[in-house]
Amino acid sequence: MFLGILVCLFLSLFALDAFSPGKPLLDSIREFAIHVVPMLALLVVVALSWRWEWVGGTVFSVLAFAYAYWARHQLSWVVAISVPLFVVGVLFLLSWNQRRRLPVA
């Protein structure tokens, strides 16, 4: 859960490039919002994963592979974005698998 939030914060840092000198503030805010909205959706996935780990595992893993495919020509981008998404996805799936094996009290 904590790593999912950290990945969302890390990915949100890339939205800060919307602000640059000489650019009108309204345009910068609009671009910033466009970049942050997907991370807010990912935070919703993290919140759902608090109860259903398989949701986070599935969504984070699928996003990792989708981004790796989309940015396949930029290996450094794939490593910076897809690897953290995939690691969090795998950890959610491992947590879900471990919880399923625990006996119900």
N, C-alpha and C positions, 0 to 999 in steps of 0.2 A: 504494500500500500504506500509506504513512505517513498520507495523508489519510483513508483508510478507518479507521485506528486513531483518528485525531483526531475523526472524526465519531462513532465509538462512544463515546469519552470525553465528548464534548460532550453526546450524548444521555443518557449515564449521569448527568450532572449533574442532570437533571430528577428523578431518583430520590431526591435528597436532600430533596425536600419531604415525604417520608414521616416524617421526624423533626420533630416540633414539640413545644413545651413542653406539659406536661400529658398527653401521650399515653403510654400504657404502652410500655415498651421492646420487649416481645415483639411487640406490634402494629406498632410502627414497623419492626422488623427484618423482619417478614413482608411488609409493604407494600414495603419497600426491595427485598427479594428478588424480589417480583413485577415490579417495575419494571426490575430489572437483568437478569433472565433473557433478555429479548429482545435486549439488547445483547450478552450473552455469545454468543447464537446468531449475531448479526451479526459478532462477532469470529471465529467459526468460518468464516463466509463469507469474511472477509478472509484468513484462513489458507489456505483453499482457493484463493483468488484469487492467491496467491503463484505457484501452478503453472498455474492455469486462469483467466486474466483474464476470460474471457467469463462465468464464474460470478458474479464480483463485479459486472460490468457489468449483467448481467441482474437479479440480486437487488436491488442498490441502486436501479436504475432503476424496477423494478416497485414496490418499497417507496415510492419517491418519489411515483409516481403514485397508489398506493393511499392513502397518507396525505393527499395533496392532495385526493383525492376525499372521504375521510372527514372532513377538517377544512375543507371548501370554504367554510364560512361564517365562518371565522376566518382572514383573509388573512395576518395577522402570524404565525400558527402555521404556515401553509403555507410562508411565506418562510423561517422559522427552521428548519424541519425538512426539508421536501421539497427545497428548493434545494440544501443541502449533500449530501443523499443523491443527488440527480440529478447533480450535478457529479462526485461520486466515481464514480458509475455510468458516466457518459460517459467519464471518464478511463480507467477500466478497459477499456471497449470500444475506445477509441483505442489503448491499449497492446496489446490483443489483436490488433487489426487490423494494427498496425505489426509485431508479431512474426510474424504470418502471412506478411507480405510479404518478410521477410528470407530470404535463401537458406540452406538447410540445409548446414552444413559437413560 
